[in-house]
Amino acid sequence: MSGKRLVNAYKNIDKNQAYSLKDAINIVKENATAKFDETIDLAINLGVDPKHADQMIRGVCQLPHGNGKTVRVAVFAQGEKADEAKAAGADIVGAENLVDSILAGKVDFDRCIATPDMMGMAGRVARVLGPKGLMPNPKLGTVTADVATAVKNAKAGEVQYRVEKNGIVHAGVAKASFSNDQIYDNAKLFIETILKAKPSTLKGTYLKKISISSTMGVGVKVDAANL
């Protein structure tokens, strides 16, 4: 959104007001007027300190309507598991050849899955995949013997989330072309998933602030008290 259009959009929004989730979605969708299909993003501020292991909020959320993103999936597997991954729709399946490709700088995928027996091999490229958030991890369901299900979930719009050092969790939960109800369903489930992840040891306020926006559009506060 151009600066002028953004200014005009904000004229109709009270920046200090927190809207219901449905009203916030209506506002964001109405102002998502770029020439491409904008992503609808949620930003959730949490009262956690990720430096403490028990406050590291991380996991996956299977959105009911997917997130509208085309996900390229790479799988470390061999033999029958490699065949299962290919049949499930994996874009890249390999072993030594996948390691060589990644070390050569070719990381043209959005999700990386590995069978347990291939984690030693995947570990050889951890320094490349780790900083990109692509390293297979059992907690995220990306280290598994059931590669077919993992690939299908990734392709269907499974969202991985991880709290940043400032306590914020970001996620693209839909596209602007989705219906208001679809965006609401996805956003509501993601927020509920984060609420359920509250550490039992946490003292003080867990959910501080929620805002929703589109890629080029306005950011709107969501009334967290009524969720």
N, C-alpha and C positions, 0 to 999 in steps of 0.2 A: 504494500500500500504506500502511495506517495505521501510525502509529508502533509500536503494540503488535505488529502482525503482522510488521513489519520486524525488531523485536527478537527475536521468536520464530524467524524465519527464520535470523537470524544465529547463533542458538544451535547450529545444526547445521552451521555452517561455521567452519573454522579460518581466520581472516583472514590469518594469516601463511603459510598453505600455498598453493602454486601447483598447481592441478589440471590434469590432461590436458584438452585441448580438449573431448573427448567428455564427461568427467565434469563439467566446468564447465557445459556446455550442459544436462546433466541437472538440475543443481542450480538453474540459473536458470529453466529451464522449469517445474520443480516448484513454484517459488515465485512464478511469474507468475500471481497469482490475482485480479487486478483485474477489474472488471466489464466491461472493454473489452479488445480484442485488443492486448496490449502489444507494443511494438517491442523487438526484441532488438538491443542496441547493443554495438559493439566500440569500445574505446578503446585505442589503441596509442601508447605513449610512445617517441619516437625521440630518439637522440642527435644531432639536427641543429639548426642555427641558421638558421631561415627568412630571416633578414636577408641571408644570403648567397644569391645567385641560384642557385648550383649546388646548394644544399641545400633548395630549395623543392620539397617532395614534393607533387605535384599530378597528378591524372589521373582516369580513369574505370575502372570495373570492372563488367563484365556478369555479374551473379550468375546461376548456373545455374537457380535456382528463383525469380528475381525477389525483390523485398524486401517484397512484400505491400502496398505503398503505391500509392494511386491518384494518378498524376502528371498534372497539367494542363500542357499544352505550348502555348507561344505561338511563332509562326514569323513572322519578317520575310521575306516573299517576295511576288513578284508574277507574273502570267501563268501559264505552265505549272507553274512551281515552286510557286506558291500552290495550284494544283489538286492537285499531287502531295502536298503537305503535308496538305491536307484529306482526301484519299483514304486517307492513312496513319493518320488519326485525330487530327490536331492539333486542339486545342480552340479556339485563336484564331489566325487568319492575317490579316496585314494589312501595311500600309506606313505611309503618312502617318497613317491613322486609328489605327494601333496606337501610333505615337509620341504622338499627341494624347491617347489614352486613358491611357498610362503617365504622361505629364506631368500629367494631371489626378488622378493618385494611384491609378488603378485597376491594380493589379498582382496580378491574381487567377490566377497561374500559378506553377508550380514549376520550370519549365525553359524557357529561351528559346533558340531556334535562329535562325540567319540564313544566307541565301545570301551568298556573298562580295560580290556586287554591292550588297547591302543594308546592308553594314557602316557605310557613311557615315551612313545613316539611323539605324541602331541606336546609333551613337556619340552621337547627339543626346540619348539618354536614359541614357548611361553613368553619369552622376552619381546616377541613381535605381537602376539595375540593379546597378552595381558593388558598393555596400555590402551588397546582398542576395545577392551571389554568383550573380547571374543573367545577367551580361553574357556574350554569346556569345564563345567562345574557340576558336580552331583546335586548341589542345592538348587540349581536352575533346571535340572532335568536334562542337561546336555551331556552328561556322562551316563550312558544307559545301554543295556543290552537290547532294549526295545527301540531300535533306531527308527523303525517305520513310524511308530507313534510320535516320536520326537520330531521327525521331519514334518509329518502332517500337521502337528501343533504349530510349529514355526511358520509353516506356509499359511495356516488358517488365521494368523494374526495374534499369536501369543506374544505378549509384551513382557520383556524383562525390565526390572526396575532395580535401582540401587541408589541409596541416599548419598548425596554429595557431602563434602566436608562441611558445608555451611548448613546442613540439615534439610536440604530441599530434595524432593523426589520429583523428577520430570517424566512425563510420558506422553507420546502421541497416541491418543485414544480413538481417533476417527479422522475422516476426511470431511471437508465442508459439503461435499456432494451427498453425504449421508442424510437421512431424514432426521428431524429433531428427536424423534423417539429413539432412533438407533444410537445417536450421539449420547442421549441421556442414559440409555441402558449401559453403554460401554463406560461412560464416565462414572456412573453410580457404582458399578461393580468394581472399578479400579479403586475408587475412594474407599469402598467397604473392605477391599483386600488390604489396603494400607492400614486401615483402622484395626483390622484383626491382627496385624503384625506388631501391634504395640508391645514393647518389652515389658515383661512382668515386673522388672526391677526399676522401671522408670518412675521417678518422682517429679511432680509438676505437670505442666500442660504438655500433652503429646501433640495434638492437632492445633497448630497456631493459625494458619491461614491457607486458603485455597484460592487459586485464580485460574481462569480458563481463557484461552486466547486462540487465535488462528495465526498461521505463519506470518502473515503480513498485516494482521489486523489488531484490534484493540484487546487489551487485557481487562477482564472483568472479575471483580471479587465475588466469591461464592460464600453465602452465609453458612459457615461450618457448624454453627450452633444447632441448626435444624436438620443436620444429616444424621 
